[in-house]
Amino acid sequence: KAGVTQTPRYLIKTRGQQVTLSCSPISGHRSVSWYQQTPGQGLQFLFEYFSETQRNKGNFPGRFSGRQFSNSRSEMNVSTLELGDSALYLCASSWTGGKLATNEKLFFGSGTQLSVL
Amino acid sequence: AQKITQTQPGMFVQEKEAVTLDCTYDTSDPSYGLFWYKQPSSGEMIFLIYQGSYDQQNATEGRYSLNFQKARKSANLVISASQLGDSAMYFCAMREGLGGGYNKLIFGAGTRLAVHP
């Protein structure tokens, strides 16, 4: 069974540009979450999607957005990139997003390492 | 507010010995789940073990066990018989509530474990 797939693995952009990251969840998983990981702030929750609807959102500016398609694949977009957006962006999937049980595991991808120059 | 604290930025252990990684948490929700993830240099977060707030017994998964002390709000990870491949970052995380928060996990800052031969 294929794991969570994130593309691209590495990305280099310049300030002011926009970027789109992609995530394919494990087959059958309908919940997809995104996290930002930086050395200074650690792992922070960005947003979570379930059945194409955003159910929860972290404390990030509106430049960060996402969407989920009918096949549960998800994309996140960052517009007007800033130097501080340089980070590892991790995608995670699970069956229901923990709606039915707190012990539902999240399965993570290897992440997209974004560097903003 | 919910919070996870990992007070050990770095730990080292001799191969084949046991090591304990500390985690304390803070929440007012009576229903919550605690997770430990391992992050090797490749970036992927690997699930290790889960403990639910209502679980009566400490969780175990192979060489991993969780020392859960609910009254003290601590959930320490014990790795027995350390292996060189255990060298990685270890994160403690919490999900609150049945159906609430969904996959918004709160992560600690992590502990970097180095296993020496």
Interface residues (C-beta under 8 A of the other chain):
Chain A: S31 S33 Y35 G42 L43 Q44 F45 E48 F50 R55 N56 G58 L88 L90 A92 S94 G97 G98 K99 L100 A101 T102 N103 K105 L106 F107 F108 G109 S110 G111 Q113
Chain B: S31 Y32 G33 F35 Y37 S42 G43 E44 M45 I46 F47 Y50 G52 S53 F91 A93 R95 E96 G97 L98 G99 G101 Y102 N103 K104 L105 I106 F107 G108 A109 G110
